[in-house]
Amino acid sequence: MFLLAPEFSRLSQFFFLNRATPPSKQPQLFQTLRANRIALAAQILLGIYLVGMNSYGGLRSWREYGGGRVKPPLYGIWNVEEISMDRQIRLPLLTDHNR
């Protein structure tokens, strides 16, 4: 809401009063063209940095905790076909929390 406050009158005219609205007039951030281009480049570089760091962190977490982690030496050597408790065979039910 804070970011939309300057455009509230235009938005209310468009959505609630069904009137034509003029284009938004956004003032330049700086007075010189060079300063505006530097600010744009800084925003783009910051965005690339944030996307890269989040991707790196996600990949690192996947390799450490997720499906990309190194499996233990005895991983997958057991093939359970049937479970019995107190000489009674337990069926593979999702609702059986004691299994």
C-alpha positions in Angstrom: 0.0 0.0 0.0 2.9 2.3 0.7 4.3 1.9 -2.8 0.8 2.3 -4.4 -0.1 5.5 -2.4 1.2 8.0 -5.1 -0.9 6.3 -7.7 -4.0 5.8 -5.6 -6.1 8.5 -7.4 -5.3 7.0 -10.8 -6.1 3.4 -9.6 -9.3 4.4 -8.0 -10.4 6.3 -11.2 -9.7 3.2 -13.3 -11.0 0.4 -11.1 -13.9 2.1 -9.2 -15.1 5.0 -11.4 -14.5 3.3 -14.8 -12.8 6.4 -16.2 -9.9 6.7 -18.6 -6.6 7.5 -16.8 -3.5 9.2 -18.2 -0.2 7.4 -18.1 1.8 7.6 -14.9 4.4 10.4 -14.7 7.4 8.9 -12.9 10.1 11.5 -12.1 13.7 10.7 -12.9 15.8 9.5 -9.9 18.6 11.9 -10.7 18.8 15.0 -12.8 21.6 13.8 -15.2 21.3 11.0 -17.7 24.7 9.6 -16.6 23.6 9.3 -13.0 20.3 7.6 -14.0 22.3 5.1 -16.1 24.7 4.3 -13.2 21.7 3.8 -10.9 20.1 1.4 -13.4 23.4 -0.5 -13.8 23.7 -0.8 -10.0 20.1 -2.1 -9.7 20.8 -4.7 -12.4 24.1 -5.8 -10.9 22.4 -6.1 -7.4 19.6 -8.2 -8.9 22.1 -10.5 -10.6 24.0 -10.8 -7.4 20.9 -11.7 -5.4 19.7 -14.3 -7.9 23.2 -15.8 -8.1 23.6 -16.0 -4.3 20.2 -17.5 -3.8 20.9 -20.1 -6.5 24.3 -20.9 -5.0 22.7 -21.3 -1.5 19.9 -23.5 -2.9 22.3 -25.7 -4.8 24.7 -26.0 -1.8 21.7 -27.0 0.4 20.5 -29.5 -2.1 24.0 -31.1 -2.2 24.3 -31.1 1.6 20.8 -32.0 2.8 18.7 -32.9 -0.3 18.8 -35.4 -3.1 22.3 -34.5 -4.2 24.0 -35.5 -0.9 26.5 -38.4 -0.7 24.7 -41.6 0.3 26.1 -43.6 3.3 28.0 -46.8 2.4 25.1 -49.1 3.5 22.4 -47.1 1.7 20.0 -49.3 -0.2 21.3 -52.7 0.6 18.2 -53.7 2.4 15.1 -54.8 0.5 12.2 -55.1 3.0 9.4 -57.3 1.6 7.5 -58.0 4.8 7.4 -56.7 8.4 6.1 -58.7 11.3 5.6 -57.6 14.9 4.7 -60.2 17.6 4.5 -62.8 14.9 1.8 -60.9 13.1 2.4 -59.5 9.6 1.9 -55.7 9.4 0.4 -54.5 6.2 2.1 -51.4 4.5 -0.6 -48.9 5.5 0.0 -45.1 5.5 -2.1 -44.8 8.7 0.0 -47.3 10.7 2.2 -45.0 12.7 3.8 -47.8 14.7 5.2 -49.6 11.7 
